[in-house]
Amino acid sequence: MRMLEPLVVVLILSAVHSEPSCPHDTPECPCYNFEDGLFLECPEATETILRTVLTSITSPIQSFSIYDLDRNVTILTKGFFPNGTRIRHLQISHANFASIEDEALSGVKYDMESLSIVSGKLRHIPQKALTELTSLRALDLESNEVSDLPSYSFYGLHLTKVNMKGNNVQKISEYAFAGLENSPK
């Protein structure tokens, strides 16, 4: 019995100190294991492929890029990202979704520091969905179809960077940026 104790300790330590690793069976979404974490790219992916890939990864993802998301995805819905998915930086470009449901980002709410949705069809700031992201510091919504920044669009967020360039913003409410005055500088 004494001989098993060191083996148990070694097994526990190896589980605690295991390196992040890419799944081996995801040709649709190439994964790269760099020094600072996993980098994942999913060009022309469907919602099903994304969900399958994300559920196969148990390590935190440093950077996740989605290009040319399936055109049939017109709304980013709750459950799009499986619960417990850990993504630090998320980039979505050339997507067809016009809105994001309130709980669509709840599966990735703890670790996300930056969110970039560029060259898409997004029409409104998804304020309720964004407040779920407690670590979010940078928001890039460049080249979407946002035309109105209503009051408190960014309320409850602790952003240090907001990029709205390339949108056709016609109306900015007096209190559109209310709440950001207390954000970290």
C-alpha positions as a Markdown table, in Angstrom:
| # | Residue | x | y | z |
|---|---|---|---|---|
| 1 | Met | 0.0 | 0.0 | 0.0 |
| 2 | Arg | 2.9 | 2.4 | 0.8 |
| 3 | Met | 4.2 | 2.1 | -2.8 |
| 4 | Leu | 0.9 | 3.4 | -4.2 |
| 5 | Glu | 1.1 | 6.7 | -2.3 |
| 6 | Pro | 3.9 | 8.2 | -4.4 |
| 7 | Leu | 2.1 | 7.1 | -7.6 |
| 8 | Val | -1.1 | 8.8 | -6.5 |
| 9 | Val | 0.9 | 12.0 | -5.7 |
| 10 | Val | 2.5 | 11.9 | -9.1 |
| 11 | Leu | -0.8 | 11.4 | -10.9 |
| 12 | Ile | -2.4 | 14.3 | -9.0 |
| 13 | Leu | 0.5 | 16.6 | -9.7 |
| 14 | Ser | 0.6 | 15.7 | -13.4 |
| 15 | Ala | -3.1 | 16.5 | -13.7 |
| 16 | Val | -2.7 | 19.8 | -11.9 |
| 17 | His | 0.3 | 20.9 | -14.1 |
| 18 | Ser | -0.9 | 19.6 | -17.4 |
| 19 | Glu | -0.3 | 21.8 | -20.4 |
| 20 | Pro | -3.2 | 23.2 | -22.5 |
| 21 | Ser | -3.6 | 21.1 | -25.6 |
| 22 | Cys | -5.5 | 21.3 | -28.9 |
| 23 | Pro | -8.0 | 18.7 | -29.8 |
| 24 | His | -6.7 | 16.3 | -32.5 |
| 25 | Asp | -9.9 | 15.9 | -34.5 |
| 26 | Thr | -10.9 | 19.4 | -35.5 |
| 27 | Pro | -9.8 | 20.0 | -39.1 |
| 28 | Glu | -12.5 | 22.7 | -39.5 |
| 29 | Cys | -11.0 | 24.8 | -36.8 |
| 30 | Pro | -7.2 | 24.7 | -36.8 |
| 31 | Cys | -5.8 | 25.0 | -33.2 |
| 32 | Tyr | -2.3 | 26.2 | -32.3 |
| 33 | Asn | -0.7 | 25.7 | -28.9 |
| 34 | Phe | 1.6 | 28.7 | -28.3 |
| 35 | Glu | 3.5 | 29.7 | -25.1 |
| 36 | Asp | 0.7 | 32.0 | -23.9 |
| 37 | Gly | -2.1 | 29.6 | -24.6 |
| 38 | Leu | -4.4 | 28.1 | -27.3 |
| 39 | Phe | -5.2 | 30.0 | -30.5 |
| 40 | Leu | -8.2 | 28.7 | -32.4 |
| 41 | Glu | -9.4 | 29.8 | -35.9 |
| 42 | Cys | -12.7 | 28.7 | -37.4 |
| 43 | Pro | -13.3 | 29.9 | -41.0 |
| 44 | Glu | -16.7 | 29.3 | -42.5 |
| 45 | Ala | -17.9 | 27.4 | -39.5 |
| 46 | Thr | -21.5 | 26.4 | -38.7 |
| 47 | Glu | -22.9 | 26.7 | -35.2 |
| 48 | Thr | -22.8 | 23.0 | -34.8 |
| 49 | Ile | -19.1 | 22.8 | -35.7 |
| 50 | Leu | -18.3 | 25.6 | -33.3 |
| 51 | Arg | -20.2 | 23.9 | -30.4 |
| 52 | Thr | -18.5 | 20.6 | -31.1 |
| 53 | Val | -15.0 | 22.1 | -31.2 |
| 54 | Leu | -15.6 | 24.2 | -28.0 |
| 55 | Thr | -16.9 | 21.2 | -26.0 |
| 56 | Ser | -13.8 | 19.2 | -27.0 |
| 57 | Ile | -11.5 | 21.8 | -25.5 |
| 58 | Thr | -11.0 | 21.7 | -21.8 |
| 59 | Ser | -8.2 | 24.3 | -21.6 |
| 60 | Pro | -8.7 | 28.0 | -21.6 |
| 61 | Ile | -8.5 | 29.6 | -25.1 |
| 62 | Gln | -6.3 | 32.6 | -25.4 |
| 63 | Ser | -7.7 | 33.7 | -28.8 |
| 64 | Phe | -10.7 | 32.4 | -30.7 |
| 65 | Ser | -11.3 | 33.8 | -34.2 |
| 66 | Ile | -14.4 | 33.0 | -36.2 |
| 67 | Tyr | -14.4 | 34.2 | -39.9 |
| 68 | Asp | -17.4 | 34.1 | -42.2 |
| 69 | Leu | -19.8 | 32.4 | -39.8 |
| 70 | Asp | -22.6 | 30.4 | -41.5 |
| 71 | Arg | -25.0 | 32.9 | -43.1 |
| 72 | Asn | -28.0 | 31.2 | -41.6 |
| 73 | Val | -27.0 | 32.4 | -38.1 |
| 74 | Thr | -28.9 | 35.7 | -38.0 |
| 75 | Ile | -29.1 | 35.9 | -34.2 |
| 76 | Leu | -26.5 | 34.9 | -31.7 |
| 77 | Thr | -28.6 | 32.9 | -29.3 |
| 78 | Lys | -28.3 | 31.6 | -25.7 |
| 79 | Gly | -26.2 | 28.4 | -25.8 |
| 80 | Phe | -24.1 | 29.5 | -28.8 |
| 81 | Phe | -21.1 | 29.1 | -26.5 |
| 82 | Pro | -21.3 | 26.1 | -24.2 |
| 83 | Asn | -21.3 | 26.9 | -20.5 |
| 84 | Gly | -17.8 | 26.8 | -19.0 |
| 85 | Thr | -16.1 | 27.7 | -22.2 |
| 86 | Arg | -13.1 | 29.9 | -21.3 |
| 87 | Ile | -12.1 | 32.4 | -24.0 |
| 88 | Arg | -9.9 | 35.4 | -23.3 |
| 89 | His | -10.1 | 37.2 | -26.7 |
| 90 | Leu | -12.9 | 36.6 | -29.1 |
| 91 | Gln | -13.0 | 37.9 | -32.7 |
| 92 | Ile | -15.9 | 37.4 | -35.0 |
| 93 | Ser | -15.7 | 38.9 | -38.5 |
| 94 | His | -18.0 | 38.8 | -41.5 |
| 95 | Ala | -21.0 | 37.4 | -39.7 |
| 96 | Asn | -24.6 | 37.8 | -40.6 |
| 97 | Phe | -26.2 | 38.1 | -37.2 |
| 98 | Ala | -28.0 | 41.4 | -36.6 |
| 99 | Ser | -28.6 | 40.9 | -32.8 |
| 100 | Ile | -27.3 | 39.1 | -29.8 |
| 101 | Glu | -29.7 | 37.6 | -27.2 |
| 102 | Asp | -29.3 | 38.7 | -23.6 |
| 103 | Glu | -27.8 | 35.5 | -22.4 |
| 104 | Ala | -25.9 | 34.5 | -25.6 |
| 105 | Leu | -22.5 | 35.2 | -24.0 |
| 106 | Ser | -23.3 | 33.7 | -20.6 |
| 107 | Gly | -21.3 | 30.6 | -21.4 |
| 108 | Val | -18.1 | 32.6 | -21.7 |
| 109 | Lys | -18.8 | 35.3 | -19.1 |
| 110 | Tyr | -15.9 | 34.9 | -16.7 |
| 111 | Asp | -12.6 | 35.1 | -18.7 |
| 112 | Met | -13.4 | 37.3 | -21.8 |
| 113 | Glu | -11.2 | 40.4 | -21.8 |
| 114 | Ser | -11.8 | 41.5 | -25.4 |
| 115 | Leu | -14.7 | 41.1 | -27.8 |
| 116 | Ser | -14.4 | 42.0 | -31.4 |
| 117 | Ile | -17.4 | 41.8 | -33.8 |
| 118 | Val | -16.3 | 43.5 | -37.1 |
| 119 | Ser | -17.6 | 43.8 | -40.6 |
| 120 | Gly | -20.9 | 42.3 | -39.7 |
| 121 | Lys | -24.6 | 43.1 | -39.6 |
| 122 | Leu | -25.0 | 43.9 | -35.9 |
| 123 | Arg | -27.6 | 46.7 | -35.5 |
| 124 | His | -27.7 | 47.4 | -31.8 |
| 125 | Ile | -25.3 | 47.5 | -28.9 |
| 126 | Pro | -26.1 | 44.2 | -27.0 |
| 127 | Gln | -25.9 | 45.9 | -23.6 |
| 128 | Lys | -27.5 | 43.2 | -21.5 |
| 129 | Ala | -25.4 | 40.4 | -23.1 |
| 130 | Leu | -22.2 | 42.5 | -22.6 |
| 131 | Thr | -22.9 | 43.1 | -18.9 |
| 132 | Glu | -22.5 | 39.3 | -18.4 |
| 133 | Leu | -18.8 | 39.6 | -19.3 |
| 134 | Thr | -17.4 | 40.7 | -16.0 |
| 135 | Ser | -13.7 | 40.8 | -17.2 |
| 136 | Leu | -14.4 | 42.6 | -20.5 |
| 137 | Arg | -12.1 | 45.6 | -21.1 |
| 138 | Ala | -12.1 | 46.1 | -24.8 |
| 139 | Leu | -15.1 | 46.2 | -27.2 |
| 140 | Asp | -14.6 | 46.5 | -31.0 |
| 141 | Leu | -17.7 | 46.8 | -33.1 |
| 142 | Glu | -16.1 | 48.3 | -36.2 |
| 143 | Ser | -18.0 | 48.3 | -39.5 |
| 144 | Asn | -21.4 | 47.0 | -38.4 |
| 145 | Glu | -24.8 | 48.5 | -38.9 |
| 146 | Val | -25.2 | 50.2 | -35.5 |
| 147 | Ser | -27.1 | 53.5 | -36.1 |
| 148 | Asp | -28.2 | 54.5 | -32.6 |
| 149 | Leu | -26.4 | 54.7 | -29.3 |
| 150 | Pro | -29.2 | 54.9 | -26.7 |
| 151 | Ser | -28.7 | 56.0 | -23.1 |
| 152 | Tyr | -26.6 | 53.7 | -21.0 |
| 153 | Ser | -25.4 | 51.6 | -24.0 |
| 154 | Phe | -22.3 | 50.6 | -22.1 |
| 155 | Tyr | -23.6 | 50.9 | -18.5 |
| 156 | Gly | -22.2 | 48.3 | -16.1 |
| 157 | Leu | -19.2 | 47.6 | -18.2 |
| 158 | His | -15.6 | 48.4 | -17.2 |
| 159 | Leu | -14.2 | 49.1 | -20.7 |
| 160 | Thr | -10.9 | 50.9 | -21.4 |
| 161 | Lys | -11.4 | 50.7 | -25.1 |
| 162 | Val | -14.5 | 51.0 | -27.3 |
| 163 | Asn | -14.3 | 51.1 | -31.2 |
| 164 | Met | -17.4 | 52.0 | -33.1 |
| 165 | Lys | -15.6 | 53.2 | -36.3 |
| 166 | Gly | -17.3 | 52.4 | -39.6 |
| 167 | Asn | -20.9 | 52.2 | -38.2 |
| 168 | Asn | -23.6 | 54.5 | -39.6 |
| 169 | Val | -24.3 | 56.1 | -36.2 |
| 170 | Gln | -27.1 | 58.7 | -36.7 |
| 171 | Lys | -28.1 | 59.3 | -33.1 |
| 172 | Ile | -26.0 | 59.4 | -29.9 |
| 173 | Ser | -28.0 | 59.9 | -26.7 |
| 174 | Glu | -26.7 | 62.3 | -24.1 |
| 175 | Tyr | -26.1 | 59.4 | -21.7 |
| 176 | Ala | -24.9 | 56.8 | -24.2 |
| 177 | Phe | -21.6 | 56.5 | -22.5 |
| 178 | Ala | -22.9 | 56.9 | -18.9 |
| 179 | Gly | -21.2 | 54.4 | -16.6 |
| 180 | Leu | -17.9 | 54.4 | -18.4 |
| 181 | Glu | -16.6 | 57.4 | -16.4 |
| 182 | Asn | -15.7 | 54.9 | -13.6 |
| 183 | Ser | -13.9 | 52.5 | -15.9 |
| 184 | Pro | -10.3 | 51.8 | -15.2 |
| 185 | Lys | -8.0 | 54.1 | -17.1 |
